[in-house]
Amino acid sequence: MYNVTRMKNTYTQTTASTQNVEGKLETNYPFEGVNLSDEQLASAIETINQLKAILPQIPGLTPLDRKRLSKLGQKSRGFVDAAIEAVRKDPGLLPRSISVEDLVQQDNLHRQISMVETHLAELQARLEDALCVIGNRIYGSCLTVYAVWDKTMVGRAKMPEQKALLKQRFATKKASRSAGKPTEGQ
C-alpha cells in the first residue's frame, strides 16, 4: 500500500526550490483555505471597471507606435522639468502652438497616470506571484496524484481513462526529447 509520507515527500520534492522570505512555501503556504466569494470577485472586477471609467479613453498602441513615440522616463524627466520651469518664467520662449497652461496640465496628467500605473504594476506583480504560488501548489499535488496512480497497484486498477490522459501530458515531452537525439546509425 502507498503511504501518506511518500505522497507528501513527492510534493515537497516538486516544490522544494520555491521559497519566500519567511521560509519554504510548503510550510508557510499563504492561501490555505482562502477562496474569493462571488461577491468579492464581482467587487474586484467592478473596482477595476470604475478605474477604467475614471481614466480618459486610452488608445491602444501597436509595437511600432510604441517604438516611434518619444519616451518620458526617469532619464528625460529632468529635461522636461527644466523646460517647463523655463517657460513658466518666460512664456515668450514657447511657440504660439504650445500654451504654458496646456503643457503644465499635460505634465500633471502624465504624473497622475504614472502614479496609478505604479500602483497597478505592484498589484499586477503580486497577482502574478499569487498565481505562480497557487499554480505550483496545484501542479505539485497533481504530480502526486499521478505518481500514486502510476506507481501503485490500486492506482493502476482504478480510473484507467484518467491515468491515460495524465500520461499523455508527459508522453509529448519524452517524444520531443527523443526526436532531437541522433540515433546510433547516424
N, C-alpha and C positions, 0 to 999 in steps of 0.2 A: 504494500500500500504506500502511496505517496504521502509523505508527512508535511505538515504545515511549515516546519522550519525550512525545508528545501524550497518551498514556494516563496517564502519571504527572502531567502538568500538570492534567488533568481531575480527578484525585483530589485534588491539592493545592488546587485552587481550591474544591472542595467542602468541604474541611475546614480551610481556612486560618484561619477565625475561632476555631477551638478551640485553646487554648493551656494549658499548665500552667506551673508555676513555673520549670521547667528549660528551657522553650522550646517550640517547636512540637511538637505530638504526632506529626506526620508523621515527624519525625526522631528523636524520643525515645519512640516507642510502647512502653509498658511490658509489653505482653502478647505480643510477638513470640515465637512458638514455645511459648507457655505452654498447657498443657492439664491439666485435672484428671483423674487416673486414676479408674477406677470406685471403687477403694478410698478415695481421698481424698474423693471426693464422698460416699460412704457414711459415712465418718468424720465429715465436717462435719455431715451430717444427724443422725447418731447423737448428736453433741455437743449439738446443739440440742434433740433429744428428751430427753436427760439433763437439760438445764436445765429443760425443761417438767416433768419428773418431780420435780425438786427443789423447785420453787416450789409454794406452796399452790394449790389449784384457784382459778382466777381467773374471775370471772363476766364474761360478755360484756355490755357496756352498749350501749344504744341511744343515738343522739344526744340524745334527750330526757332519758334518765337522766343523761348526762354534764352536760347543761345544768342540771339540777335539783340536782346534788350540789355541796356546798361544795368549794372547791379549796384544797389546802395547797401553796403555791408559795413562791417567794422572798419575796414581799411579806408573806405571812402567817406565815412561819417564825419570825420574831422574836416575834410574838404567842404562838405555840404554845410556844416555848422559855421565855418569861417565865411563862406559865401553868403549865407543868409544874414549873418551878423553885419557883413559889409553893406549889403543892400538895405538893411534896416537903417544904418547910419547915413547912407547916401542913396536914396531911391532913384536918383538920376542915373545910376550905373546900369539900371535894367532897361532893356529894350521895351517898347510900348506893348509888345505882345505878352509880356510877363508882368503881373502885378505882384507887389510885395505881399499883399494880403493872401492872394491865391497860393503863392509859394509857401508862405508860413502855414496856411491851412493844410496844404497837401503834406508838408513835413510833419505836422501834428497827426494827420490821419495815418501816415506811414508808421510813426512811433506807436500809435494806439493799436493798429492791426498787428504790428510786430510784437507787442506785449501779449495780445490774445494768442498769437501763433506760438510764443514761448510757452505759455501755459498749456496749450493744446499739445505741443511737442512733448512736454513732460508727461502729460496724460497718455499720449499715444505710446510712449516708451514703456510706461507702466502697464498698459493694456497688452502690449506685445510680450512683456516679461510674464504677465499672468497667463497668457495663452501658452507660452513656452513651458512654464512650470506645470500647468494643468495638463497639457498635452503629453508631457514627459510622464506624468503620473498615470494617465490613461494608457499610453503606449506600453509602459513597463508592466502594468497589470495585465494587459492583453498578451504580452510576450509570456508571462507566467501562465496564463490560461492555455496558450498554445503549447508550452512546454509540458503541462500536465496532460493535455490531450495527446501529444505526440509520444511521450515517454512512458506512459502508464498503460497497463492492460485495460483498466477501466476506461480510460480516455480513448483508447483505440476502438473499443467496442461501442462506445456511445457517440452519437452525433457525427457519423462519418461525412455527411454533406458539409457541415460547418468546418470540420477539420480539413477537408479537401479545399474549401475556399481559402482558409487561412494559409494552407501550404502553398497555394498559388502565389501569394504575396512574396514568398521567398524564392519560388522557382524562377521568377523572372530575373532576379539578381544573379542567381547561380548560372543561368543560361547566358546572360550577357558577359559575365566574367570569363566563362569558358570559351565564348566566341572570340574574345580578344587574344587568347593564348595560342601560340603556334603548336601544331601537332608535331609528333616525333618525326614524321616523314618530311617535314619542311626544312 
